[in-house]
Amino acid sequence: MRRLGALCVAVVMMAGSALADGPSRENVSAAGFPATLTVPAGGADAPTVLVIAGSGPTERDGDSIVGVKAGYLALLADDLAASGIASLRYDKRGVAGSKPVAREDGLTIGSFIDDAADVFDWLAARPDAGPILVIGHSEGGVIALELARRRPSIAGLVLVATPGRPLAETLRDQLAGYPEPLRARSLEILAQLAAGKSVDDVPPPLLPLFRPSVQPYLRSIFALAPARTLAELRLPVLVIGGGTDLQVPRADFDALSEARETVESRWFEHMNHILVDAEPDFAANIATYARPADALSAGLAGAISGFVRQTAASFPR
């Protein structure tokens, strides 16, 4: 099995004594995407994970300009490093400072899958890198599944708070709280987009979600069926869900967990979408999105690191 030995030597040279005190974090350009490589202390034999963030303007730490300031993906990287797992997380296309989106109407889910493939190839080409697993959070899990179709050298997948049903079904659940008549109209638009059609007459209150320039992206992702894709893959997979997740409900967790007999799964009853314990009450739950001091749900990093180590150890040499 190839390891991260030479890579860790390079990090030691640049980070000095950082490895003696804790994980080393190196900012790198991964195939042109700003990224952070986190290597555990004494991590010459560390397995490696590529972390793919969720939808919208979500950057490598999990934060977003729409009000998420919890840094949960950075916390996950540190927690995994404490368990001996190295990680690379990157700023997706369209995030400030990363590769730009030239035209929104030219963007599809395939654009992000292409980018993830480029980053994976960059990581796989590092000296002594491998085996590499991929962690996808939310929409990042959908991207991870499609990436695994293209890159059979991926050792395994960890799908965290990932939609398992076609995305139009998950979005339909999320629209349940909309007031009428907006809810009825939103469901009509959703059905048309899921059928591959364009919708020009979008009411102004629904433009943030269904504006014409974002419809090519929505149509492309609605065409995917994550659980069906998982059923076709043969690599090891761990599915993780949370009982207070306001965005991805139990039905999606079940769809992925039951897609194949060999899928491993872990359910954290009190975990929300940003991977911390939260109340089911909407206001209290959303308040955690702006609290960077909250620790990740107990046992989460351990479940992931255990799966990663076991999968890496059994990966063909």
N, C-alpha and C positions, 0 to 999 in steps of 0.2 A: 504494500500500500504506500503510495506516495504521500509525503507529509509537507508541512509548512515550514520546515527547518530553515531553508535559505531565506524565506520571506521574513521569518522572525528575526534572523540575524540582521537583516536590513533595518527592521524597525528598531532593534536595540541600538544600532549605530546612530539613528536619528533621534531616538527618544531618551537616550542616556539611561538613567536609573529608573525610568518609569515602570519597567517590568518588575522591579523589586518591590514596589509598593502596591501594584494593582495592574489592571489591564492597560495596555498601550493603545492609544487611539491615533491613527495616522490619517490625515486628510489627503485623499488621492483623487485623480481624475480617472474614472473607470470608463473607458471607451468614450471619453468626452463628457461624462456625467459626474458632477461633484459628488463625492462619496466619502464615507468614513470606514476605515478598516480597524476593527477592534480585535486585539490579540491578547489572550489571557497571559497572566504572569507565568513565566516558564513554559510557554505554549508551543514548544518545538514539535509536539506530537498532537496539536489541536486539530480536531475535525473542524470543518468550515461550513457556515451557512450564508446564503445570499438572501437578504431580506427585501421583500417587495411591499411597498406601502399601499394603502387603500386609495379610494377614488378622490377626485377633485384635486385642489392644490395642496396635497399632503406631502410634506418634505420628509427627508430621511429619518428625522427623529419622531415622526408621527404628528408633528404640529402643522397648523394650517392657518392661513390668513382669515379663515371664516370663524375663528374663535377657539380653536383647539390649541392649548398651550401646556399639555400634560407631559410631553416628551416620552411617551410610553414605549416607543420603539428604541429610543436611546437607553431607557431603563432595561428593556429586554436584552439589548446587546451587552450591557454591563453585567446583568444577572447571569447570562449565558457564559460570559467570560469568567465569572467567578466559579463556574462549573467546568471550566476547561474547554469552552467552545469559542472558536474565532468566528467573526461575522463581518460581512460587508453590507452596508445599506447605502442607498444612493438617492439623490434628488431626481424625481421623474421629470420627463419632458414637460415644460410649461411652468414648473416651479421657478420662482425668481432665482436667477443665477445659473440655472441649468439650460439645457438646449431649449430653444424657443419653439412655440407652436406658430407656424407661419400663418395658417388660416384655420380657424376653428372648424369650418365646414369640411376641411380635408382630413380631420382627425378621426380615427376609428380605434377600436380596441386592438386591432392589428398593429397600430403604431406603437403601442406600449408593449406588446408582445415582442415586436422587433427590437425595441430598446432593451428589454430584459435579456433577450438572447445575446445582444452585443455585450452587455455587462457581464453576463455569465461567461461568455467566451474570454473576456478580458481577465476575469478571475481565474478561470481554468488554465490560462496560459502563464500565470505567475509561476516562478520557480518553485518546484516541489509542492504545488497546490493539488489538492484532491484528497479524498472524495468530497464532493460538494453537495449539500442538501439545500433546498430552497424553502424558505418560510414566506408564505403569502398571507397578508392580513386583509380581510374584507375583499374588496375588488382585486387586491394583490394576489389573493388565493386563486381567483379565476384566471389571472394572468399566469400564475405559476403552473396551473394545470395545462394550459395551452403550451407553455414553454416546455413542459415535460414531453409533449408530443414531438417537439422539434429536437430536443437534446436528450437522447437516451442515456447519455453519460451522467445525468443527474442521479445521485444516489438515493434520494428520497424526498418526500414533500411533507411539510407541516402546514396545514390549512387552518388558520385561526380566524374565527368569526367570519367565515367565508360563505357566501350564498351557494346553496346546493341546487336549488331549483332554477329554472330559467329566470333571468333577472327581472323580467316583466312581472312575474308572480311575486317576487320579493317586493318590488316597488309598489305593486297593487296593495299589499299589506300595509306598507308605509303610508299610503295615501288615505287610509281608513279614517284618519282624524281630520281630514280636510272638511270645511263646512260646505254645505250645499248652497248653490248649484255647482260650485267649483269642483267638488269631488266627482260628481257625475260627468262633468266635462273632461276632467283629468283622466278618468277611466276610459272615456271614449278615445281620447288622443293616444293613450297608452296602447289600447287595442289596435289602433291603426298602425302605430309604429311597430308593434310586435308582428304585424302582418306584412311588414316591409314597405309600408306606404309613407308618404310625406304628408305633413299637416301644416297648412299655411295660416289658418285662422285660429291662432293661439291667443286666448284672453290675456291681457297684460299681467294679471296676477300669477299666471302660469308660465310666463316667459322665462324666468330663471331656470325652470326645469325642462321646458319643452321648446325653447326658442328654435327657429328653423336651423340656425347654424350648428346646433348641437345634435340635431336629429340624426345625421349620418352616424355619429358615435353611438347613440342610443340604439339605432337599428342594428348596428354591428354587434353590440354586446347582447342584445335581446336574442340574437340568433344562436347564442351559445347555450349549452345545457351542461353545467358543471358536473352534476352527478353522473351523467352518461359518459362524459369524458373520463372521469375517474374510473368508471367501470371498465374502460378500455385499456387503462394503464396497468402495468404489472410491477411497478416499483413500490417500495414500502411507503405507506401514507399514514400520518397521524392527523386526525380531525379534532379540533378543539372548539368548544362553544361555551357560552355563558348565559345563565338564567336571567340576568337583568339587562341583556343586550337589547336596546331599543330599535336597532336597525336590522339585525339579522336574527330572526326568531328560531325557535327550536325546530321548526319544520325543515329549515335549511340544514341544520346540523344532522338531523335524522336522514335526510336525503343523501348526504355525503357518507355518513357512517354506514348506511345500508346499501351503498352502491356496489360493494364488493365484500365478500366474506372475510378477506384478510385485512381490511381496514382497521387500524387501531383508533380509538376515540376516547376523549376525556371531556367530561361536562363539569363546569365549575358553576355551581348554583348561584353564587352571588356576584359573578363577574359580568361587567358590562362591556360595551363595544371597545373601549380603550383599555381593557384588560385589568381594570382595578375593581375592587369590591364596591358595590353601590346599591342603593335602595331602588326598588322598582318605580317609585314615584318619579315622574318626569323631571320636575325642577331639581330635585336632589341629585338625580342621576346625571343630568346635564352639567350641574355645578362641578362635577369631578373633571370635566373636560378642560377646565382652566386651573387645575390644582397640580402643579408639577411635583409637589412633595408626597403625593400618595404613592405608596408602594404597589407593585403589581400583585394580583391575587396570589395568595399563598399556594404554593405547589405548582404554579404555572411553569416557571423556568425549570423546575426540577423535572416535570413531565416532558418538556421539550428536550432538555439536555440529555435525559436518559434515552429517549428515542434516537436522538442524533448520534450519541456514542454507540449504541447498539447497532444502528444501521451502518455507520461508518466502519465499525469493526468487521461486519459481515460482507462489506462491499468487495467484489472480486479484486484481487491484487494484480 
